[in-house]
Amino acid sequence: MNDGSSVTNNSAYGSTVGIQAEVVHNASITIGHQDASPQEKYKVGVRFLEDGVPSRARDLISDAIANGHDNAEVRFHWVLAMLSGRAYDDLSTEELQRLHRASGLVRTYAEGGWKDALRVAFELLAMLSTPDGETGRVRERLRTLPPHLRDLILHHFDLVLTGGLKDSLWAEKRERAEADRFGNGRVQRVWAYFEPDPIGPRALPPHPSTAAAARAALPVRAGLCAVGTAFLWILALVADPAAAAIEVLVAAGAGLTAVHFGRRWWYQEHHLKTGNRGSRIPHTRDPASAGDGFTNRVRHSFDHYFSTRVPHGLAPHEWLGHTVHIRNSLVAEIAVLYRESRIGVERVDWLIRHLAEDARDRYSKGTLFDQGHRNQTPAGVKALCVAALVALGVMTLALLGTVASGAGAAQLLLAVLAVAGAGWSGRAAASSWLEARGEDQRVAEETRAYQERLAARQAAYQNWKSFLDATRPSEREMETWLACDKTLFVDEALRHYQLTWRDLVTHTILVTPARPYKRGRVKGGPWRYSRYSFRLFLVTQDGVREISSEFDFTDAQRGNRQRSNYRFDALSSVQVTERSEIGYELELILTNGPARNIRVKDADAHQLAPDENAQEIAEINLDAAGFIHTFRLLEGIAADGKGWIERNNPKNLPSFHAAD
């Protein structure tokens, strides 16, 4: 299901307004290195053919054949690539000659299904200018082919087959499109294609320990304290051994007790003051980050997920009010962890969603706001520590009294100085020791918490990535669904105008993005869109019928349909504009109306991988959009009017003769 992830609305000059999100998946159509084997190039070529990029398929499969990889299967896919997305009149003289030579090789291939399909493909080409009544034998041979081979021919020969031959095959193609249109869970899965690949989990590591500096000062301070204490004890033992022994033992016990309980008290009080790990993160509201776009988008995403992941019994606004400080801390953490990666917040939404769910679950268990309570020192510990310190002070005074009772004024003065020195150095030594032990404990606790957080985030990341990988449609599925939509759109137009394929000279369909949309592609492949605009041109002897409609690709719902008709002489010119910051625009200029601009594709230079070529990707996208055939058709009509139609009427085309 679509989790409702927020999207980024980028807006570069004239190019990305209306683009809600754009994704380039790591999975790719691997073209391979220059030294790739012919077999590898052939396989990649077939992938391009399946994914709706026949121009690249032609190049790669031709290269494979030229380097010795040639059999019935390879040649069959080569023929499909040569004719896919093209009408017969789009073929150059050189390409027709290559097809003719290839037809003569059929007899040299091993018998089997691929050879039968290849033979039928060439027979269909030979039937293009044949009267409708003489095509029955080829139709029967086509129907005897295995279904997957027959479907391949019908799909890739779409613009080649015309007239009565296509009429006889159209019902089967329409039924197949109706059956496959929503196959393989299209409605439930398409959203995942436009979901960005999640970035890996991160967590803030513990701050470096400062224990080394504290330990460096500890020996001197502890030594001074030991000397002062020992000197006091010696003076007391000399003055009154019996009383001093008791006082020394009690003082030592009190000191050890104070150290034992005081260490815990000091650490917990110090921990409460400095806060937990999150309090060490820079505050998100400071002037340096208040206007940061990434931080603001992270904050918006946290607000969204916290408002949809609400504990039972609380309203969203109540939960948002309870968790203001928690969200601010998490926003700062995510901004610190991921800002330098220059990524969109969509790639880290999985982590934000996980943190929102974790906060909800901890609140339900009663552990979200109990950190302060768990860090509070029990009253009994405080009482024992205070009592031990009081006892230590009393025993110190008692030792001074013992020294005074049995020694002179000089010894008493030395004892007072010893107490003062031991007290000052002891306090400094205790501070250094407590800081060193506290830092060790803090680092240990934060390391354990860091490992737990990272493990939990790693598990959430793997769960989300596995779910995405299992849900995301393949390129072949996306292309199949799009082809079904186009087939049924053409069928609806034919029914509306009450036309058959016998009535048409030719047709073309231009597939362009409809804003606002999300778009995605695999590396090396064409852009695919969440919303399309289909523009169909039906050319008859009387003129051109143009039908356009917008499609939501998830459920194939249509909207904004438009129809127009015009004579051949009404189309005065066709122009193409290419702008690096905008993309490609097709301009149709009619003699009886204003110019019409059709955005064919948006700019994508900023979304190219380092090893991708901008011109090559642009050609792939234009090929997938059906632009090349559409432009050639409209340009020919604008230049020659009905004369172009007469020359390119299927009935007037030169026959294709397969070699013996």
MITI-94154 format. One record per residue (C-alpha): residue in three letters; x, y, z. Coordinates in steps of 0.1 Angstrom, whole numbers, plus 2048, in hexadecimal, padded with zeros to 3 digits. Layout:
N
ALAXYZ
...
//
This chain:
660
MET800800800
ASN80A8247FC
ASP81683081D
GLY80F854815
SER83485F815
SER838884810
VAL8498907F1
THR8608AC7E7
ASN8538C77D0
ASN8738D37C0
SER8718F27AA
ALA88E8FB794
TYR88891577A
GLY86D90A762
SER8768E5764
THR86A8D4784
VAL84B8E878E
GLY8308CD791
ILE8498B1796
GLN8418A37B8
ALA85D88A7BA
GLU87687A7A3
VAL88985A7AA
VAL8A5848798
HIS8A78247A5
ASN8C88137AA
ALA8BC7F5796
SER8C67FB773
ILE8C57F074F
THR8EA7E774E
ILE8F87F072C
GLY91A7E1736
HIS93D7EA72B
GLN94A7EC708
ASP9597CA70B
ALA9387BA715
SER93179A702
PRO9187996E5
GLN9027836FB
GLU90279D717
LYS8FA7B96FE
TYR8DD7A46F0
LYS8CE79F713
VAL8D07C371B
GLY8C07CC6F9
VAL8A37B5701
ARG89F7C6722
PHE89D7E8711
LEU8847DA6F8
GLU86E7CD715
ASP8717EE727
GLY865802709
VAL8868106FC
PRO8898006D9
SER8A38186CC
ARG8BD80C6E5
ALA8B17E86E0
ARG8B87EC6BA
ASP8DB7F86C0
LEU8E57DE6D9
ILE8D57C06C8
SER8E47CB6A6
ASP9067CD6B7
ALA9027AA6C6
ILE8F979C6A3
ALA9167AE693
ASN92D79D6AC
GLY92177B6A4
HIS9047756BB
ASP8E976C6A2
ASN8CD7526A4
ALA8A77516A0
GLU8A075F6C2
VAL8B977C6BF
ARG8AD78569C
PHE8887846A7
HIS88F79E6C2
TRP8A37B26A9
VAL8857B3691
LEU86F7BE6AE
ALA8877D96B8
MET8897E5694
LEU8637EA692
SER8597F26B5
GLY84A8156B8
ARG84E81B693
ALA83881A675
TYR843809655
ASP84A82B644
ASP861834661
LEU87A81B655
SER897827640
THR8A181761F
GLU8C0809631
GLU8AB7FA64D
LEU8937EA634
GLN8B17DA622
ARG8BD7CC643
LEU89B7BE64A
HIS89A7AE628
ARG8BD79F62D
ALA8B279264F
SER893781640
GLY8AA76C62A
LEU8BC75E649
VAL89D74F658
ARG8A272E647
THR8C572A656
TYR8B972B67A
ALA8B070C68E
GLU88C70268F
GLY87770C6AC
GLY85F7256BB
TRP8777436B5
LYS87B73A691
ASP85673768C
ALA85075969C
LEU86B769687
ARG85C75A667
VAL839768671
ALA84878A678
PHE85678C655
GLU83677F646
LEU82279A658
LEU8397B4648
ALA8337A5626
MET80E7A862C
LEU80D7CD632
SER8037D760E
THR7F07B7608
PRO7C97B8605
ASP7B87B0625
GLY7A9790618
GLU7CB781612
THR7D8784635
GLY7C5767644
ARG7E174E642
VAL7FA765655
ARG7E076C66F
GLU7DB747675
ARG801741678
LEU80375E690
ARG7E874F6A6
THR7FA72E6A7
LEU81973D6B7
PRO81E73A6DD
PRO80A7566EE
HIS8297686FB
LEU83876A6D8
ARG8177746C8
ASP8137906E2
LEU83679D6DB
ILE82F7A06B6
LEU80E7B16BC
HIS81D7CA6D5
HIS83C7D46C1
PHE82B7D469F
ASP8107EB6AB
LEU818808693
VAL8227F0677
LEU8027DC675
THR7E57EF665
GLY7C57EA652
GLY7B07CB652
LEU7CD7B665F
LYS7CE7CB67F
ASP7A97CB682
SER7A97A6683
LEU7C37A669F
TRP7B67C46B3
ALA79C7B26C7
GLU7B579A6D5
LYS7CD7B66DD
ARG7B27C96EF
GLU7A77AB703
ARG7CB7A570E
ALA7CF7C9718
GLU7AF7C872D
ALA7BB7A873E
ASP7DE7B5745
ARG7D67D974D
PHE7D37D4773
GLY7E67B4775
ASN8017AC78F
GLY7F17C47A9
ARG7F77E4795
VAL7E17FA7AB
GLN7F27EE7CB
ARG8157EF7BE
VAL81B80D7A6
TRP8218257C2
ALA8408127CC
TYR8508197AA
PHE85183E7B3
GLU85D8397D6
PRO8828427DA
ASP89B8287E4
PRO8A082D80A
ILE8C283A816
GLY8D382382F
PRO8CE826855
ARG8E483D86A
ALA8E484688F
LEU8F88608A2
PRO91684F8B2
PRO9218578D6
HIS9348778DC
PRO95A8718E0
SER96486A904
THR975886918
ALA98086D933
ALA9A586F928
ALA9A8893932
ALA99888C954
ARG9AF86E95A
ALA9CE883952
ALA9C789B96F
LEU9BC87F987
PRO9DE872993
VAL9EB89499F
ARG9CB89D9B0
ALA9C687B9C0
GLY9EB87B9CB
LEU9E789D9DC
CYS9C78919ED
ALA9D98719F9
VAL9F7884A07
GLY9E189CA1A
THR9CA881A28
ALA9E886BA32
PHE9F9888A43
LEU9D988FA57
TRP9D586BA61
ILE9FA869A6C
LEU9F6888A82
ALA9D7879A91
LEU9E6857A97
VALA04867AA8
ALA9EE87CABF
ASP9D6860AC9
PRO9DA83FAB8
ALA9BB82EAC6
ALA9A284AABE
ALA9B3852A9D
ALA9B082EA91
ILE98B82EA96
GLU986850A86
VAL99C845A68
LEU988825A63
VAL966838A65
ALA973853A4D
ALA97F83AA34
GLY95E827A35
ALA94B847A31
GLY961852A14
LEU95C831A02
THR936832A08
ALA9358569FB
VAL94884B9DC
HIS93282D9D5
PHE91183F9D7
GLY91D8619CC
ARG92A8549AB
ARG9088489A1
TRP8F78699AE
TRP91187F99C
TYR90D86C97A
GLN8E886D97A
GLU8E6892984
HIS90089A96A
HIS8EE885950
LEU8CD898957
LYS8DF8B9952
THR8F18B1932
GLY8D389D925
ASN8D387E910
ARG8E487A8EE
GLY8C988E8DC
SER8D08AD8F1
ARG8F38AF8E2
ILE8E48B58BF
PRO8E38D98B3
HIS8C18E88B8
THR8AC8EA898
ARG89F90C89F
ASP8BF91F89E
PRO8C4939883
ALA8DD923870
SER8C4908869
ALA8A191886C
GLY8A191F847
ASP8B18FF83C
GLY89B8EE822
PHE8A58CB82A
THR89F8D0850
ASN87D8E0849
ARG8738C2833
VAL87E8AA84E
ARG86A8BD868
HIS84B8BC851
SER85089784C
PHE853891872
ASP8338A5877
HIS82189085D
TYR82B86F86B
PHE82687888F
SER803884886
THR7FB862875
ARG80C84C88F
VAL7F88568AE
PRO7F58418CE
HIS7D28338D6
GLY7BD84C8E9
LEU7CF86B8DD
ALA7C58838C2
PRO7E088D8A8
HIS7E28B18B5
GLU7E68A48D9
TRP80288C8CE
LEU8148A78BB
GLY8128BE8DA
HIS8208A28F0
THR83E89B8D9
VAL8498BE8CF
HIS86B8BB8E0
ILE8708978D4
ARG8698A08B0
ASN8808BE8B1
SER89C8A88BE
LEU89688D8A3
VAL8948A8888
ALA8B68B5892
GLU8C4891893
ILE8B8888870
ALA8C38AA862
VAL8E68A5871
LEU8E9881865
TYR8DD886841
ARG8E08AA836
GLU9028A6827
SER8F6889811
ARG8E28A27FB
ILE8C488B7FA
GLY89F8927F9
VAL88C88C819
GLU878870807
ARG89685980A
VAL89785D830
ASP87185C835
TRP87383783E
LEU88984085D
ILE87285D866
ARG854846864
HIS86782C87A
LEU86F846894
ALA84B852895
GLU83F82E89A
ASP85A8288B5
ALA84F8478C8
ARG82B83C8C6
ASP8338188D2
ARG8498258EF
TYR82E83C8FA
SER8158208FA
LYS82D80B910
GLY833829927
THR85882C91F
LEU85884C90A
PHE85A866925
ASP869852942
GLN88E85993A
GLY88F874955
HIS87F85E96F
ARG897841967
ASN8B585996B
GLN8AA86798D
THR8BF85C9AA
PRO8AB84A9C5
ALA8A785D9E6
GLY8B88419FA
VAL8D78449E5
LYS8D886A9EB
ALA8D3865A10
LEU8EF84CA14
CYS907862A00
VAL8FE881A15
ALA90186DA35
ALA92385FA2A
LEU930882A22
VAL92388FA43
ALA935873A55
LEU95487AA42
GLY95389EA4C
VAL94D896A70
MET96A87DA70
THR980897A60
LEU9788AFA7C
ALA97D893A96
LEU99F88CA87
LEU9A88B1A8A
GLY99C8B0AAF
THR9B2892AB5
VAL9D08A4AA6
ALA9C88C3ABC
SER9C58AFADC
GLY9E789FAD9
ALA9FD8B7AC5
GLYA088DAAC6
ALA9FC8F8AB2
ALAA158F1A96
GLNA088CEA90
LEU9E48DAA91
LEU9EC8F5A77
LEU9FB8DAA61
ALA9DD8C4A66
VAL9C58E0A5B
LEU9DB8E6A3C
ALA9DA8C1A35
VAL9B48C0A38
ALA9B18DFA21
GLY9C98D0A07
ALA9B98AEA09
GLY9968BEA06
TRP99F8D39E7
SER9B38B89D5
GLY99A89E9DF
ARG97D8B19D0
ALA9918B79B0
ALA99B8929AF
ALA9778879B5
SER96C89E999
SER98588F981
TRP97E86C98C
LEU958871989
GLU95C881967
ALA97286495A
ARG95B849968
GLY93C85C95C
GLU94A860939
ASP95283B938
GLN92E833943
ARG91F84D92B
VAL93383F90D
ALA92981B916
GLU904825919
GLU90483A8FA
THR91681F8E6
ARG8FD8058F1
ALA8E081D8E9
TYR8F08258C7
GLN8F48018BE
GLU8D07FA8C8
ARG8C38188B4
LEU8D880F896
ALA8CC7EA897
ALA8A87F589A
ARG8AC80D87D
GLN8BF7F3868
ALA8A27DB86E
ALA8887F6864
TYR89D7FE845
GLN89F7DA83A
ASN87A7D583F
TRP8717F382B
LYS88A7EC80F
SER87F7C880D
PHE85B7D380B
LEU8637ED7F0
ASP8777D37DC
ALA85B7BA7DD
THR8407D47D5
ARG8527EA7BB
PRO8477E0797
SER8617D677E
GLU8687EA75F
ARG8577CF74B
GLU8387D1760
MET8377F775E
GLU83B7F6738
THR8207DB735
TRP8077EF748
LEU80F80E734
ALA80B7FB713
CYS7E97EE71F
ASP7DE811727
LYS7E881E705
THR7D78016F3
LEU7B6807705
PHE7B982C700
VAL7BC8276DA
ASP79F80E6DB
GLU7898276ED
ALA7928426D3
LEU78A82A6B6
ARG7688226C5
HIS7608476CC
TYR7678506A7
GLN75882F69A
LEU778828687
THR78980767F
TRP7AD802676
ARG7A3800651
ASP798824654
LEU7BA830661
VAL7D883A64C
THR7EE83A66B
HIS7EE844690
THR80684E6AB
ILE8048536D0
LEU81986B6E4
VAL81E863709
THR82888171F
PRO828889744
ALA80A89A753
ARG8108B2770
PRO8118AF78D
TYR82388D78C
LYS83D87779C
ARG856867786
GLY86F84B789
ARG887837774
VAL8A181D777
LYS8C482776E
GLY8C8826749
GLY8A2824743
PRO88683D73A
TRP872852752
ARG85184475D
TYR83685A76B
SER81A858784
ARG80586D76D
TYR80586C747
SER7F687F72B
PHE7ED86A70C
ARG7EA87C6EB
LEU7DD8676CF
PHE7DE8726AA
LEU7C785D693
VAL7CE86566E
THR7B385D655
GLN7AE868631
ASP79988563E
GLY7B1894657
VAL7BF89067A
ARG7AC888699
GLU7BE8906B9
ILE7B38826DB
SER7C588A6FB
SER7BF87F71F
GLU7D187F740
PHE7D785E753
ASP7DE856777
PHE7F5839772
THR7ED828793
ASP7C982078A
ALA7C782B765
GLN7AC84576E
ARG7A885F752
GLY7A0884752
ASN7A38A473E
ARG79A89471D
GLN79C8AA6FE
ARG7948A36DA
SER79B8B76BB
ASN7998B1695
TYR7AC8C467A
ARG7B38C0655
PHE7D58B8647
ASP7DA8DC63B
ALA7D18EA65E
LEU7F28DE66C
SER80B8F7660
SER82B8EE673
VAL8398D968F
GLN8578E46A3
VAL86B8D56BF
THR87C8EA6DA
GLU8978DC6F0
ARG8A18EF70F
SER8BA8E1729
GLU8A68F0746
ILE8848E6739
GLY8878C7722
TYR8758C1701
GLU8568D36F4
LEU8428CB6D5
GLU8318E96C5
LEU8148E46AD
ILE80B902698
LEU7E8902688
THR7DC91A66E
ASN7BB91F680
GLY7C69226A4
PRO7E192A6BD
ALA8019166BF
ARG7FF8F86D6
ASN81D8EF6EC
ILE8208CB6F8
ARG83A8C4713
VAL8498A3708
LYS86289E724
ASP8708B2741
ALA8958B9747
ASP8A889D759
ALA8CC8A7757
HIS8CD8AC77D
GLN8C1889782
LEU8DB87776D
ALA8F385E77D
PRO918866777
ASP91C84B75D
GLU8FC855749
ASN8FD86972A
ALA8E3886728
GLN8DD883703
GLU8D985D704
ILE8C085F721
ALA8AD87A70F
GLU8AB8646F0
ILE89F847705
ASN88385C714
LEU87886A6F2
ASP8788476E4
ALA86383A701
ALA84A8586FD
GLY84484F6D8
PHE8518716CF
ILE8678686B1
HIS84A85869D
THR8328736A8
PHE84888F69D
ARG85087F67C
LEU82B879675
LEU82089D67E
GLU83E8AC66D
GLY83689A64D
ILE8118A464E
ALA81B8C9655
ALA8338C9638
ASP8208B661C
GLY7FC8B4629
LYS7E789A618
GLY804892600
TRP81788361D
ILE7F986E626
GLU7F5861602
ARG81A857601
ASN818846623
ASN7F783461F
PRO7FD810628
LYS7EC806607
ASN80681A5F4
LEU82580F607
PRO83E7FA5F4
SER83B7D55FC
PHE8537C3613
HIS8607A4602
ALA87078A618
ALA88F77B60A
ASP88D7575FF
//
